[in-house]
Amino acid sequence: MSVVLPSTSNPFPGLRPFDASLHHLFFGREKQVEGLLELLLQQHFLAVVGPSGGGKSSLIRAGMVPILQEGSDGEHWEAVLCKPGSDLLDSMTSVLEQVGARQVRERVLRGAGGLVEALEEANFGAGRNLLLVVDQFEELFRLQSDDKEESREVALCLNAILHAVQQRQVPVYIVLTMRTEFLGHCTLYPGLAEAINEADYLVPRLTPVQLREAIERPVAVAGARISSQLVERLLADVENDEDQLPVLQHAMMRTWDYWKEQRTGDDEPLQLDHYEAVGAVAGALSKHAEEIYQGLPDSEAQRAAESVFKTLAGATSSSSGRHPTALSALAEIAGVEETAVAQAVEQFRKPGCWFLTPSDEVVLTAETVLDIAHESLVRLWERAQQWSEEEQASAVTVHVSAWTGREKEILIY
């Protein structure tokens, strides 16, 4: 049965990934999901790799998970998702507790079979399957410290994961999503590269036909129409864009909101003038972010926002990517009260924005780790790009000053 939303509901999620609740709006990836499911059911393990913004998380959350959970083969699927953060074993233990697994951390540290033992005691098997998704697996390499004990725990955790997918007594299926540039890091752990070679999926870019479906079909589900001129313009605008999917979703989200406010009748379609009014693909994200920044209540909040983005973005052109940081640390770096940082952050993560994570459903505390939703924000928001360049220039100056032992003017060409 097809789902039709009220015409006031925005069918485009913006920068946030699609999740299972948006499965009915997830179009253009059907063949890819089919291939992923076939590989996962065969191998019990799957590594979904691709560039930032390629749709890896959405493929799993909105594509695979709902299909598995709605399957009619009599099997029940429990799906849990974690991110490695700075402690993969703690993150995995926390989400597995939600499905009844106990003492996962202690058992994994005792031996490779500890994960399977915990899941067997949690009554997995006999038609009850586990799907564990480790999203943004590259955090394992980006955020891990040089502490030897932490490295040992990571190795034991990965060993337990690999053991779990190789045995067939307990039905365990594990999916990793990871940015392509971190693939080489996987050779650091015995067996991981081999497992990935057996079951890796490089996410392709959407074809023009698939992009058209991703544009037109959510609009139809939401009970509205879109002009053919706008569709053709969108296809042309994102054809060669490295941030193809996130910028398309954000531009369409903004276009929908503007159309909803400005339309003169219920039957008026989304049109070119609505799209151009929000800045089109090239400018919609920058224009939106700048509106939020200019709307902050005072200079202290703006200074906090600047420090937040400078810290979280880091050198986004490098393989190190983003730098997730706790709210308390961001306040210390900015030299302002935590309330000022929280006030700025709330504006950049509110519904319809989602420039920072976690979402507004999570209550901010001093320990909350904040991150940029997507690097495209820094690449496309002119002010954030300027901040990023300032940070990179500052980093070079500090490095050379430390090397020479004296202040030195650095010219960067």
C-alpha positions as CSV (number, residue, x, y, z in Angstrom):
1,M,0.0,0.0,0.0
2,S,1.4,3.4,-1.0
3,V,1.8,6.1,1.6
4,V,0.7,9.7,1.0
5,L,1.6,12.4,3.4
6,P,-0.2,15.6,4.1
7,S,1.0,18.3,1.7
8,T,2.3,20.3,4.6
9,S,4.9,17.5,5.5
10,N,8.4,18.1,4.1
11,P,9.5,14.9,2.4
12,F,13.2,15.9,2.2
13,P,15.4,15.3,5.3
14,G,18.1,17.8,4.5
15,L,21.7,17.0,5.7
16,R,20.6,14.3,8.2
17,P,20.6,10.7,6.9
18,F,17.4,8.9,6.0
19,D,16.4,6.5,8.7
20,A,13.9,3.6,9.0
21,S,11.0,6.1,9.6
22,L,11.7,7.6,6.2
23,H,11.8,4.4,4.3
24,H,8.7,5.4,2.3
25,L,10.5,8.4,1.0
26,F,13.8,6.7,0.1
27,F,13.9,6.3,-3.7
28,G,16.5,5.7,-6.3
29,R,18.5,3.1,-4.4
30,E,16.3,0.0,-4.8
31,K,18.9,-2.0,-6.9
32,Q,21.7,-1.1,-4.5
33,V,19.7,-2.2,-1.5
34,E,18.9,-5.5,-3.2
35,G,22.6,-6.1,-3.9
36,L,23.5,-5.2,-0.3
37,L,21.0,-7.6,1.2
38,E,22.2,-10.5,-1.0
39,L,25.8,-9.9,0.1
40,L,24.9,-9.6,3.8
41,L,22.8,-12.7,3.9
42,Q,25.5,-14.7,2.2
43,Q,28.5,-13.4,4.2
44,H,26.9,-12.3,7.5
45,F,29.3,-9.3,7.2
46,L,29.2,-6.2,5.0
47,A,31.5,-3.2,4.6
48,V,29.8,-0.3,2.9
49,V,32.4,2.2,1.7
50,G,32.2,5.4,-0.2
51,P,33.0,9.1,0.0
52,S,31.5,11.4,2.5
53,G,28.0,12.2,1.5
54,G,27.6,9.2,-0.7
55,G,24.6,7.9,1.2
56,K,26.2,5.0,3.1
57,S,24.2,5.5,6.3
58,S,20.9,6.0,4.5
59,L,21.3,2.9,2.5
60,I,21.5,0.8,5.7
61,R,19.1,2.7,7.9
62,A,16.3,3.5,5.4
63,G,17.1,0.8,2.8
64,M,18.2,-2.5,4.4
65,V,16.9,-2.4,7.9
66,P,13.2,-1.8,7.1
67,I,13.2,-4.6,4.5
68,L,14.8,-7.1,6.9
69,Q,12.4,-6.2,9.7
70,E,9.3,-6.3,7.4
71,G,10.3,-9.6,5.9
72,S,7.7,-12.4,5.7
73,D,10.1,-15.4,6.1
74,G,9.1,-15.9,9.7
75,E,12.4,-14.5,11.1
76,H,12.6,-11.6,13.5
77,W,15.4,-9.1,13.1
78,E,16.7,-6.9,15.9
79,A,18.7,-4.0,14.5
80,V,21.0,-1.8,16.6
81,L,23.3,0.9,15.5
82,C,26.4,2.4,17.1
83,K,29.3,4.6,16.2
84,P,32.8,3.8,17.4
85,G,33.4,7.2,19.0
86,S,36.6,7.0,21.2
87,D,35.7,3.6,22.5
88,L,34.2,1.0,20.1
89,L,33.7,-1.7,22.8
90,D,31.8,0.7,25.1
91,S,29.6,1.9,22.2
92,M,28.9,-1.7,21.1
93,T,28.2,-2.8,24.7
94,S,25.7,0.0,25.2
95,V,23.5,-0.7,22.2
96,L,23.6,-4.5,22.7
97,E,22.2,-4.1,26.2
98,Q,19.1,-2.7,24.5
99,V,18.4,-6.1,23.0
100,G,19.1,-8.1,26.1
101,A,22.9,-8.9,25.9
102,R,24.7,-8.7,29.2
103,Q,28.3,-8.3,30.3
104,V,29.4,-7.8,26.7
105,R,32.5,-5.8,27.5
106,E,33.7,-8.2,30.2
107,R,33.1,-11.3,27.9
108,V,34.8,-9.8,24.9
109,L,37.9,-8.9,26.9
110,R,38.0,-12.5,28.1
111,G,38.0,-14.1,24.7
112,A,36.9,-14.1,21.0
113,G,33.8,-16.0,21.7
114,G,32.5,-13.6,24.3
115,L,30.2,-11.7,22.0
116,V,28.5,-14.8,20.7
117,E,28.2,-16.1,24.3
118,A,26.4,-12.9,25.3
119,L,24.0,-13.0,22.4
120,E,23.2,-16.7,22.9
121,E,22.2,-16.0,26.4
122,A,20.0,-13.1,25.1
123,N,18.0,-15.7,23.1
124,F,19.3,-15.0,19.7
125,G,18.8,-17.9,17.3
126,A,15.8,-20.0,16.4
127,G,14.4,-17.2,14.2
128,R,15.7,-14.2,16.1
129,N,18.6,-12.5,14.2
130,L,20.9,-9.7,15.2
131,L,21.9,-6.9,12.8
132,L,24.7,-4.7,14.4
133,V,25.5,-1.6,12.3
134,V,28.7,0.2,13.2
135,D,28.2,3.5,11.4
136,Q,31.1,5.8,10.5
137,F,33.6,3.1,11.3
138,E,36.4,5.5,10.4
139,E,36.0,7.1,13.9
140,L,37.9,4.1,15.1
141,F,41.0,5.5,13.4
142,R,40.2,9.2,13.8
143,L,39.4,9.3,17.5
144,Q,41.4,6.5,19.0
145,S,44.2,7.6,21.3
146,D,47.8,6.2,21.4
147,D,47.0,4.5,24.7
148,K,48.2,0.8,24.4
149,E,45.4,-0.5,26.6
150,E,42.8,1.1,24.4
151,S,44.5,-0.3,21.3
152,R,44.4,-3.8,22.9
153,E,40.7,-3.5,23.6
154,V,39.9,-2.4,20.0
155,A,41.8,-5.4,18.7
156,L,39.9,-7.8,21.0
157,C,36.6,-6.2,20.1
158,L,37.3,-6.6,16.3
159,N,38.4,-10.1,16.9
160,A,35.1,-10.9,18.6
161,I,33.2,-9.3,15.8
162,L,35.0,-11.3,13.2
163,H,34.5,-14.5,15.2
164,A,30.8,-13.7,15.5
165,V,30.2,-13.5,11.7
166,Q,32.3,-16.6,10.9
167,Q,30.3,-18.9,13.2
168,R,26.7,-19.9,12.3
169,Q,25.4,-21.2,15.7
170,V,24.0,-17.7,16.6
171,P,22.6,-15.6,13.7
172,V,24.8,-12.5,13.8
173,Y,25.1,-10.1,10.9
174,I,27.4,-7.0,11.1
175,V,27.6,-4.0,8.8
176,L,30.3,-1.4,8.8
177,T,30.0,1.9,7.0
178,M,33.2,3.7,6.3
179,R,34.7,6.5,4.2
180,T,36.8,5.2,1.4
181,E,40.0,7.1,2.3
182,F,40.2,5.0,5.6
183,L,40.2,1.6,4.0
184,G,44.0,1.3,4.3
185,H,43.8,1.7,8.0
186,C,42.0,-1.6,8.2
187,T,45.2,-3.6,7.6
188,L,46.3,-2.7,11.1
189,Y,44.0,-5.4,12.5
190,P,44.5,-9.1,11.7
191,G,41.6,-10.5,9.7
192,L,39.7,-7.2,9.1
193,A,41.1,-6.5,5.7
194,E,40.4,-10.1,4.6
195,A,36.8,-9.9,5.8
196,I,36.3,-6.6,4.0
197,N,37.7,-8.0,0.8
198,E,35.2,-10.8,0.9
199,A,32.2,-8.5,1.4
200,D,32.8,-4.9,0.5
201,Y,30.3,-2.7,-1.3
202,L,31.5,0.6,-2.9
203,V,28.5,2.9,-3.1
204,P,28.1,4.3,-6.6
205,R,26.8,7.7,-7.5
206,L,23.2,7.9,-8.5
207,T,22.5,7.9,-12.2
208,P,20.3,10.6,-13.7
209,V,17.4,8.2,-13.7
210,Q,17.9,7.4,-10.0
211,L,18.3,11.1,-9.2
212,R,15.1,11.8,-10.9
213,E,13.3,9.2,-8.8
214,A,14.9,10.7,-5.6
215,I,13.4,14.1,-6.6
216,E,10.0,13.3,-8.1
217,R,8.8,10.4,-6.0
218,P,9.0,11.9,-2.5
219,V,7.1,14.9,-3.8
220,A,4.4,12.6,-5.1
221,V,4.3,10.7,-1.8
222,A,3.8,14.0,0.0
223,G,0.8,14.8,-2.3
224,A,2.3,17.6,-4.3
225,R,3.7,18.2,-7.8
226,I,7.0,19.5,-9.2
227,S,7.5,21.2,-12.5
228,S,9.5,19.4,-15.2
229,Q,11.6,22.6,-15.6
230,L,12.7,22.4,-11.9
231,V,13.5,18.7,-12.2
232,E,15.7,19.2,-15.2
233,R,17.5,22.2,-13.5
234,L,18.1,20.1,-10.4
235,L,19.6,17.3,-12.4
236,A,21.9,19.7,-14.2
237,D,23.0,21.4,-11.0
238,V,24.0,18.3,-9.1
239,E,25.4,16.2,-11.9
240,N,29.1,16.9,-11.2
241,D,28.8,18.0,-7.5
242,E,31.0,16.0,-5.1
243,D,28.3,16.6,-2.4
244,Q,25.6,15.4,-4.8
245,L,23.2,13.9,-2.3
246,P,23.4,16.1,0.8
247,V,23.2,19.4,-1.2
248,L,20.3,18.0,-3.2
249,Q,18.3,17.0,-0.1
250,H,19.0,20.3,1.6
251,A,18.1,22.4,-1.4
252,M,14.9,20.5,-1.9
253,M,14.0,20.7,1.8
254,R,14.4,24.5,1.6
255,T,12.6,24.8,-1.7
256,W,9.7,22.8,-0.2
257,D,9.4,25.1,2.9
258,Y,9.5,28.2,0.7
259,W,6.9,26.8,-1.7
260,K,4.6,25.9,1.2
261,E,4.8,29.5,2.5
262,Q,4.5,31.3,-0.9
263,R,2.2,29.1,-2.9
264,T,-1.1,30.7,-4.1
265,G,-3.1,27.5,-4.3
266,D,-3.0,23.8,-3.2
267,D,-2.4,22.7,-6.8
268,E,0.6,25.0,-7.5
269,P,3.7,22.8,-8.2
270,L,7.2,23.4,-6.9
271,Q,8.8,25.6,-9.5
272,L,12.0,27.2,-10.5
273,D,11.3,30.5,-8.8
274,H,10.9,28.7,-5.5
275,Y,14.2,26.9,-5.9
276,E,16.1,30.0,-7.0
277,A,14.6,32.1,-4.1
278,V,16.4,29.8,-1.6
279,G,19.7,30.0,-3.4
280,A,19.5,26.9,-5.6
281,V,22.0,24.0,-5.0
282,A,25.0,26.3,-5.2
283,G,23.8,28.7,-2.5
284,A,20.9,27.2,-0.5
285,L,23.1,25.7,2.3
286,S,25.3,28.8,2.7
287,K,22.3,31.1,2.7
288,H,20.5,29.0,5.3
289,A,23.6,28.7,7.6
290,E,24.2,32.5,7.3
291,E,20.6,33.2,8.3
292,I,21.1,31.2,11.4
293,Y,24.4,32.8,12.3
294,Q,23.0,36.3,11.8
295,G,20.0,35.4,13.9
296,L,22.1,34.5,17.0
297,P,21.2,36.8,19.9
298,D,24.5,38.5,20.6
299,S,28.2,38.7,19.8
300,E,29.1,36.2,22.5
301,A,26.8,33.6,20.8
302,Q,28.4,34.4,17.4
303,R,31.9,34.1,18.9
304,A,30.9,30.7,20.4
305,A,29.5,29.6,17.0
306,E,32.8,30.6,15.3
307,S,34.8,28.6,17.8
308,V,32.5,25.6,17.5
309,F,32.9,25.3,13.8
310,K,36.6,26.1,13.7
311,T,37.2,23.3,16.3
312,L,34.8,20.7,14.8
313,A,35.8,21.3,11.2
314,G,39.5,21.3,11.6
315,A,41.3,20.9,8.3
316,T,38.4,19.4,6.3
317,S,40.5,19.0,3.2
318,S,42.7,16.4,5.0
319,S,42.0,12.8,5.7
320,S,41.5,13.6,9.4
321,G,38.1,15.1,8.6
322,R,35.9,16.3,11.4
323,H,36.9,16.6,15.1
324,P,34.0,15.7,17.4
325,T,34.4,17.6,20.7
326,A,32.5,17.7,24.0
327,L,30.5,20.8,24.7
328,S,32.6,21.7,27.8
329,A,35.8,21.5,25.8
330,L,34.3,23.8,23.1
331,A,33.4,26.3,25.8
332,E,36.9,26.3,27.2
333,I,38.4,26.7,23.7
334,A,36.0,29.6,22.9
335,G,36.6,31.2,26.3
336,V,32.9,31.6,27.0
337,E,30.3,30.0,29.3
338,E,28.9,26.6,28.4
339,T,25.5,28.2,28.1
340,A,26.7,30.4,25.3
341,V,28.0,27.4,23.4
342,A,24.8,25.5,24.0
343,Q,22.7,28.5,22.9
344,A,24.6,28.7,19.6
345,V,24.6,24.9,19.1
346,E,20.8,24.6,19.6
347,Q,20.2,27.0,16.7
348,F,22.4,24.9,14.3
349,R,20.8,21.6,15.2
350,K,17.1,22.5,15.3
351,P,14.5,20.7,13.1
352,G,14.9,21.8,9.4
353,C,18.5,22.6,9.9
354,W,20.5,19.7,11.3
355,F,23.9,21.3,10.7
356,L,25.3,19.9,14.0
357,T,24.8,16.6,15.7
358,P,23.4,15.1,17.9
359,S,19.8,16.0,16.9
360,D,17.7,18.2,19.0
361,E,16.1,15.1,20.6
362,V,19.3,14.7,22.7
363,V,19.5,17.0,25.7
364,L,22.8,18.9,25.8
365,T,25.1,18.4,28.7
366,A,28.7,19.3,29.3
367,E,29.8,15.8,28.2
368,T,27.7,15.8,25.0
369,V,30.0,15.2,22.0
370,L,29.2,17.6,19.1
371,D,30.0,17.1,15.5
372,I,29.3,18.7,12.1
373,A,26.5,16.8,10.3
374,H,28.4,16.9,7.0
375,E,31.6,18.4,5.5
376,S,29.6,20.0,2.7
377,L,28.5,22.6,5.3
378,V,32.1,23.8,5.6
379,R,32.8,23.6,1.9
380,L,29.7,25.5,0.9
381,W,29.0,28.0,3.7
382,E,31.3,30.9,2.8
383,R,31.8,32.0,6.4
384,A,32.7,28.5,7.6
385,Q,35.1,28.1,4.7
386,Q,36.8,31.3,5.8
387,W,37.0,30.1,9.4
388,S,38.5,26.8,8.2
389,E,41.1,28.6,6.1
390,E,42.0,30.7,9.1
391,E,42.4,27.6,11.2
392,Q,44.7,25.9,8.7
393,A,46.8,29.0,8.4
394,S,47.1,29.3,12.1
395,A,48.1,25.6,12.3
396,V,50.9,26.2,9.8
397,T,52.1,29.3,11.7
398,V,52.2,27.4,15.0
399,H,54.1,24.5,13.4
400,V,56.8,26.7,11.9
401,S,57.1,28.8,15.0
402,A,57.8,25.6,17.0
403,W,60.3,24.4,14.5
404,T,62.3,27.7,14.3
405,G,61.9,28.7,17.9
406,R,60.8,32.2,17.0
407,E,57.8,34.0,15.5
408,K,57.8,34.0,11.7
409,E,55.4,35.4,9.1
410,I,54.0,32.7,6.9
411,L,52.8,33.4,3.4
412,I,50.4,30.8,2.0
413,Y,49.8,30.7,-1.8
